[in-house]
Amino acid sequence: MFDLKRKPSHPGEIFKKEFMEPLRISQTQLAKELNTSFRTINEIINEKRNISPEMAIKLSRYFGTSEELWLNLQNQYDLFIVKKKKQDILKRIRPFREIHRQVA
């Protein structure tokens, strides 16, 4: 029912490996340029904080990406986590049409 084979990368991991490291941007520098705290950047990179809509806008402007990139990465990660944690409950939910099938 749910594809739980591979956990998606947290947006912070992608943020670090695909943007910060290749561009050699420090957390301190990025925090200053995004007008946010070092702690916020650090917590995102260390997967302790999610990408908020505000941060998605800041990152998209700074790195020249879309806001949706960051929000989609976060949504994919969040959906996987919920599906993994709640898979027993979710498997018991039957589709409406299956429950209320009308015989014509």
N, CA, C and O atoms as a DFTB+ gen file, in Angstrom:
416 C
 N C O
     1  1       0.819      -1.212       0.000
     2  2       0.000       0.000       0.000
     3  2       0.856       1.267       0.000
     4  3       0.631       2.182      -0.792
     5  1       1.835       1.306       0.895
     6  2       2.698       2.485       0.986
     7  2       4.118       2.084       0.621
     8  3       4.578       1.006       0.996
     9  1       4.806       2.939      -0.100
    10  2       6.198       2.674      -0.443
    11  2       7.078       3.154       0.700
    12  3       7.364       4.345       0.826
    13  1       7.497       2.218       1.521
    14  2       8.326       2.557       2.667
    15  2       9.716       1.931       2.533
    16  3      10.402       1.708       3.531
    17  1      10.117       1.654       1.315
    18  2      11.399       0.998       1.085
    19  2      12.580       1.920       1.335
    20  3      13.562       1.522       1.961
    21  1      12.488       3.126       0.858
    22  2      13.612       4.053       0.964
    23  2      13.165       5.369       1.583
    24  3      12.288       6.060       1.065
    25  1      13.778       5.685       2.681
    26  2      13.479       6.949       3.352
    27  2      14.045       8.098       2.519
    28  3      15.226       8.083       2.170
    29  1      13.215       9.093       2.195
    30  2      13.740      10.239       1.445
    31  2      14.751      11.021       2.285
    32  3      14.704      11.006       3.515
    33  1      15.632      11.679       1.615
    34  2      16.600      12.523       2.324
    35  2      15.877      13.692       2.968
    36  3      14.946      14.258       2.396
    37  1      16.318      14.042       4.160
    38  2      15.796      15.239       4.816
    39  2      16.259      16.441       3.997
    40  3      17.373      16.434       3.475
    41  1      15.419      17.477       3.875
    42  2      15.827      18.656       3.102
    43  2      17.140      19.267       3.589
    44  3      17.893      19.841       2.802
    45  1      17.408      19.142       4.879
    46  2      18.661      19.680       5.416
    47  2      19.892      18.990       4.847
    48  3      20.926      19.623       4.634
    49  1      19.774      17.695       4.603
    50  2      20.883      16.942       4.011
    51  2      21.136      17.406       2.578
    52  3      22.282      17.600       2.172
    53  1      20.070      17.580       1.830
    54  2      20.183      18.048       0.439
    55  2      20.727      19.468       0.417
    56  3      21.611      19.797      -0.374
    57  1      20.194      20.289       1.280
    58  2      20.607      21.679       1.442
    59  2      22.123      21.756       1.657
    60  3      22.814      22.554       1.024
    61  1      22.616      20.917       2.554
    62  2      24.037      20.922       2.874
    63  2      24.891      20.369       1.730
    64  3      25.839      21.016       1.286
    65  1      24.544      19.156       1.255
    66  2      25.388      18.462       0.274
    67  2      25.308      19.030      -1.136
    68  3      26.294      19.019      -1.872
    69  1      24.134      19.525      -1.511
    70  2      23.941      19.975      -2.893
    71  2      24.121      21.480      -3.086
    72  3      24.307      21.950      -4.209
    73  1      24.066      22.225      -1.996
    74  2      24.159      23.679      -2.123
    75  2      25.311      24.266      -1.307
    76  3      26.192      24.923      -1.862
    77  1      25.308      24.034      -0.008
    78  2      26.309      24.680       0.837
    79  2      27.728      24.180       0.571
    80  3      28.651      24.977       0.401
    81  1      27.895      22.876       0.534
    82  2      29.245      22.329       0.338
    83  2      29.838      22.694      -1.021
    84  3      30.967      23.182      -1.074
    85  1      29.113      22.475      -2.128
    86  2      29.712      22.834      -3.426
    87  2      30.019      24.325      -3.562
    88  3      30.987      24.707      -4.220
    89  1      29.196      25.157      -2.941
    90  2      29.399      26.603      -3.034
    91  2      30.307      27.141      -1.929
    92  3      30.622      28.330      -1.894
    93  1      30.719      26.258      -1.036
    94  2      31.607      26.607       0.088
    95  2      31.054      27.759       0.927
    96  3      31.742      28.736       1.221
    97  1      29.792      27.603       1.294
    98  2      29.135      28.603       2.130
    99  2      29.052      28.059       3.550
   100  3      28.581      26.942       3.766
   101  1      29.505      28.839       4.501
   102  2      29.432      28.398       5.897
   103  2      28.033      28.659       6.451
   104  3      27.269      29.462       5.915
   105  1      27.730      27.969       7.520
   106  2      26.443      28.184       8.184
   107  2      26.324      29.625       8.689
   108  3      25.260      30.237       8.600
   109  1      27.397      30.140       9.204
   110  2      27.408      31.517       9.720
   111  2      27.144      32.508       8.592
   112  3      26.320      33.410       8.735
   113  1      27.841      32.341       7.476
   114  2      27.659      33.233       6.331
   115  2      26.225      33.168       5.820
   116  3      25.601      34.197       5.565
   117  1      25.711      31.955       5.674
   118  2      24.359      31.800       5.158
   119  2      23.330      32.412       6.104
   120  3      22.389      33.069       5.658
   121  1      23.502      32.201       7.383
   122  2      22.572      32.773       8.365
   123  2      22.524      34.292       8.228
   124  3      21.446      34.887       8.253
   125  1      23.681      34.913       8.086
   126  2      23.731      36.374       7.920
   127  2      23.038      36.803       6.639
   128  3      22.260      37.757       6.641
   129  1      23.314      36.109       5.553
   130  2      22.771      36.511       4.253
   131  2      21.272      36.247       4.130
   132  3      20.589      36.890       3.333
   133  1      20.763      35.303       4.919
   134  2      19.322      35.034       4.912
   135  2      18.585      35.769       6.028
   136  3      17.370      35.644       6.177
   137  1      19.340      36.531       6.803
   138  2      18.761      37.268       7.927
   139  2      18.017      36.322       8.882
   140  3      16.866      36.544       9.258
   141  1      18.738      35.263       9.250
   142  2      18.205      34.298      10.203
   143  2      19.317      33.928      11.169
   144  3      20.434      34.431      11.055
   145  1      19.022      33.068      12.105
   146  2      20.033      32.717      13.107
   147  2      20.880      31.523      12.652
   148  3      20.451      30.698      11.846
   149  1      22.081      31.466      13.194
   150  2      22.955      30.319      12.977
   151  2      22.246      29.057      13.443
   152  3      22.319      28.016      12.789
   153  1      21.570      29.153      14.560
   154  2      20.870      28.008      15.138
   155  2      19.837      27.433      14.155
   156  3      19.727      26.216      14.009
   157  1      19.094      28.303      13.494
   158  2      18.090      27.843      12.525
   159  2      18.755      27.043      11.414
   160  3      18.310      25.943      11.088
   161  1      19.811      27.587      10.836
   162  2      20.526      26.903       9.752
   163  2      21.093      25.582      10.257
   164  3      20.960      24.553       9.594
   165  1      21.713      25.607      11.409
   166  2      22.320      24.416      11.986
   167  2      21.287      23.330      12.252
   168  3      21.539      22.156      11.978
   169  1      20.142      23.702      12.775
   170  2      19.106      22.715      13.077
   171  2      18.508      22.121      11.800
   172  3      18.154      20.942      11.780
   173  1      18.393      22.904      10.755
   174  2      17.915      22.359       9.474
   175  2      18.928      21.349       8.943
   176  3      18.555      20.242       8.553
   177  1      20.183      21.716       8.925
   178  2      21.242      20.837       8.420
   179  2      21.335      19.550       9.227
   180  3      21.595      18.483       8.672
   181  1      21.125      19.649      10.525
   182  2      21.212      18.480      11.395
   183  2      19.872      17.762      11.574
   184  3      19.718      16.931      12.469
   185  1      18.914      18.091      10.720
   186  2      17.613      17.426      10.651
   187  2      16.812      17.534      11.944
   188  3      16.059      16.628      12.300
   189  1      16.983      18.638      12.629
   190  2      16.234      18.881      13.862
   191  2      15.156      19.937      13.660
   192  3      14.391      20.237      14.576
   193  1      15.100      20.493      12.468
   194  2      14.109      21.523      12.138
   195  2      13.681      21.331      10.691
   196  3      14.484      20.977       9.827
   197  1      12.416      21.568      10.451
   198  2      11.879      21.462       9.089
   199  2      12.078      22.757       8.323
   200  3      12.351      23.809       8.902
   201  1      11.937      22.660       7.020
   202  2      11.959      23.840       6.156
   203  2      10.573      24.468       6.224
   204  3       9.586      23.859       5.811
   205  1      10.504      25.666       6.739
   206  2       9.227      26.387       6.831
   207  2       8.963      27.085       5.495
   208  3       9.878      27.235       4.685
   209  1       7.722      27.511       5.258
   210  2       7.457      28.287       4.041
   211  2       8.343      29.531       3.944
   212  3       8.826      29.864       2.862
   213  1       8.555      30.208       5.054
   214  2       9.415      31.397       5.039
   215  2      10.837      31.032       4.630
   216  3      11.451      31.723       3.817
   217  1      11.361      29.939       5.199
   218  2      12.721      29.521       4.852
   219  2      12.780      29.066       3.395
   220  3      13.776      29.309       2.714
   221  1      11.727      28.411       2.912
   222  2      11.687      27.991       1.504
   223  2      11.814      29.198       0.579
   224  3      12.509      29.138      -0.435
   225  1      11.145      30.285       0.930
   226  2      11.231      31.512       0.121
   227  2      12.643      32.079       0.166
   228  3      13.201      32.459      -0.864
   229  1      13.218      32.135       1.364
   230  2      14.583      32.665       1.503
   231  2      15.589      31.820       0.716
   232  3      16.432      32.359      -0.002
   233  1      15.497      30.503       0.856
   234  2      16.429      29.618       0.158
   235  2      16.257      29.714      -1.352
   236  3      17.239      29.690      -2.095
   237  1      15.025      29.821      -1.801
   238  2      14.789      29.903      -3.251
   239  2      15.370      31.182      -3.829
   240  3      15.947      31.173      -4.916
   241  1      15.220      32.267      -3.109
   242  2      15.793      33.535      -3.600
   243  2      17.310      33.494      -3.600
   244  3      17.955      33.951      -4.543
   245  1      17.865      32.949      -2.545
   246  2      19.317      32.929      -2.405
   247  2      19.980      31.990      -3.422
   248  3      20.972      32.349      -4.057
   249  1      19.421      30.785      -3.566
   250  2      20.043      29.781      -4.432
   251  2      19.466      29.752      -5.841
   252  3      19.942      28.983      -6.677
   253  1      18.459      30.565      -6.128
   254  2      17.887      30.608      -7.464
   255  2      17.055      29.386      -7.815
   256  3      17.023      28.956      -8.968
   257  1      16.389      28.835      -6.827
   258  2      15.520      27.680      -7.042
   259  2      14.068      28.131      -6.858
   260  3      13.792      29.318      -6.687
   261  1      13.165      27.181      -6.896
   262  2      11.769      27.516      -6.612
   263  2      11.478      27.259      -5.137
   264  3      12.145      26.452      -4.490
   265  1      10.486      27.950      -4.625
   266  2      10.044      27.688      -3.246
   267  2       9.524      26.264      -3.140
   268  3       9.714      25.585      -2.131
   269  1       8.856      25.823      -4.218
   270  2       8.255      24.486      -4.233
   271  2       9.289      23.379      -4.069
   272  3       8.993      22.336      -3.488
   273  1      10.497      23.597      -4.576
   274  2      11.550      22.594      -4.407
   275  2      11.709      22.260      -2.932
   276  3      11.676      21.093      -2.542
   277  1      11.882      23.291      -2.120
   278  2      12.138      23.099      -0.692
   279  2      10.919      22.538       0.029
   280  3      11.042      21.659       0.883
   281  1       9.742      23.050      -0.319
   282  2       8.524      22.568       0.330
   283  2       8.203      21.137      -0.088
   284  3       7.740      20.341       0.729
   285  1       8.446      20.807      -1.351
   286  2       8.211      19.434      -1.801
   287  2       9.165      18.446      -1.133
   288  3       8.758      17.348      -0.753
   289  1      10.415      18.829      -0.991
   290  2      11.362      17.966      -0.283
   291  2      10.896      17.727       1.151
   292  3      10.951      16.605       1.655
   293  1      10.441      18.791       1.795
   294  2       9.971      18.669       3.176
   295  2       8.711      17.809       3.244
   296  3       8.585      16.954       4.120
   297  1       7.778      18.039       2.315
   298  2       6.535      17.262       2.304
   299  2       6.799      15.776       2.063
   300  3       6.200      14.929       2.726
   301  1       7.684      15.453       1.127
   302  2       8.006      14.047       0.867
   303  2       8.577      13.379       2.116
   304  3       8.218      12.251       2.455
   305  1       9.460      14.089       2.781
   306  2      10.069      13.560       3.999
   307  2       9.014      13.371       5.090
   308  3       8.956      12.318       5.724
   309  1       8.179      14.393       5.308
   310  2       7.149      14.327       6.353
   311  2       6.142      13.218       6.082
   312  3       5.758      12.495       7.001
   313  1       5.706      13.074       4.823
   314  2       4.752      12.024       4.475
   315  2       5.332      10.637       4.740
   316  3       4.641       9.759       5.257
   317  1       6.584      10.447       4.392
   318  2       7.231       9.158       4.646
   319  2       7.240       8.845       6.134
   320  3       6.903       7.732       6.539
   321  1       7.623       9.822       6.952
   322  2       7.718       9.615       8.398
   323  2       6.355       9.237       8.970
   324  3       6.257       8.301       9.763
   325  1       5.310       9.950       8.579
   326  2       3.967       9.655       9.085
   327  2       3.518       8.263       8.622
   328  3       2.989       7.488       9.419
   329  1       3.726       7.946       7.351
   330  2       3.324       6.634       6.841
   331  2       4.055       5.509       7.567
   332  3       3.473       4.459       7.842
   333  1       5.309       5.729       7.869
   334  2       6.104       4.718       8.578
   335  2       5.597       4.537      10.008
   336  3       5.409       3.412      10.473
   337  1       5.382       5.645      10.692
   338  2       4.937       5.586      12.091
   339  2       3.513       5.056      12.227
   340  3       3.201       4.353      13.187
   341  1       2.661       5.385      11.282
   342  2       1.237       5.061      11.387
   343  2       0.797       3.961      10.441
   344  3      -0.400       3.820      10.193
   345  1       1.723       3.173       9.901
   346  2       1.367       2.208       8.870
   347  2       0.318       1.196       9.326
   348  3      -0.524       0.800       8.519
   349  1       0.336       0.770      10.567
   350  2      -0.671      -0.188      11.042
   351  2      -2.072       0.409      11.011
   352  3      -3.025      -0.253      10.599
   353  1      -2.194       1.645      11.441
   354  2      -3.486       2.331      11.435
   355  2      -3.927       2.596      10.002
   356  3      -5.087       2.368       9.661
   357  1      -3.029       3.066       9.172
   358  2      -3.366       3.413       7.794
   359  2      -3.797       2.196       6.982
   360  3      -4.660       2.313       6.112
   361  1      -3.218       1.039       7.248
   362  2      -3.584      -0.178       6.520
   363  2      -5.022      -0.603       6.805
   364  3      -5.644      -1.280       5.986
   365  1      -5.546      -0.212       7.951
   366  2      -6.919      -0.594       8.313
   367  2      -7.970       0.337       7.732
   368  3      -9.161       0.039       7.815
   369  1      -7.572       1.430       7.159
   370  2      -8.541       2.377       6.582
   371  2      -8.883       1.913       5.172
   372  3      -8.017       1.801       4.304
   373  1     -10.150       1.652       4.973
   374  2     -10.623       1.210       3.658
   375  2     -11.175       2.406       2.896
   376  3     -11.745       3.319       3.494
   377  1     -11.006       2.402       1.578
   378  2     -11.540       3.500       0.774
   379  2     -13.066       3.584       0.874
   380  3     -13.743       2.560       0.968
   381  1     -13.585       4.771       0.854
   382  2     -15.018       5.036       0.934
   383  2     -15.786       4.218      -0.087
   384  3     -16.793       3.591       0.242
   385  1     -15.318       4.223      -1.317
   386  2     -16.023       3.524      -2.405
   387  2     -16.079       2.017      -2.167
   388  3     -17.030       1.350      -2.573
   389  1     -15.069       1.501      -1.518
   390  2     -15.060       0.072      -1.219
   391  2     -16.099      -0.250      -0.138
   392  3     -16.770      -1.280      -0.210
   393  1     -16.228       0.603       0.834
   394  2     -17.153       0.407       1.940
   395  2     -18.601       0.624       1.483
   396  3     -19.500      -0.117       1.881
   397  1     -18.815       1.632       0.656
   398  2     -20.168       2.040       0.270
   399  2     -20.483       1.708      -1.186
   400  3     -21.130       2.491      -1.881
   401  1     -20.036       0.578      -1.629
   402  2     -20.292       0.147      -2.992
   403  2     -21.806      -0.086      -3.170
   404  3     -22.427      -0.829      -2.410
   405  1     -22.359       0.546      -4.159
   406  2     -23.789       0.373      -4.413
   407  2     -23.982      -0.569      -5.595
   408  3     -23.361      -0.415      -6.647
   409  1     -24.819      -1.501      -5.403
   410  2     -25.124      -2.439      -6.476
   411  2     -26.258      -1.855      -7.304
   412  3     -27.322      -1.540      -6.771
   413  1     -26.039      -1.713      -8.580
   414  2     -27.058      -1.103      -9.448
   415  2     -28.042      -2.120      -9.967
   416  3     -28.959      -1.769     -10.710
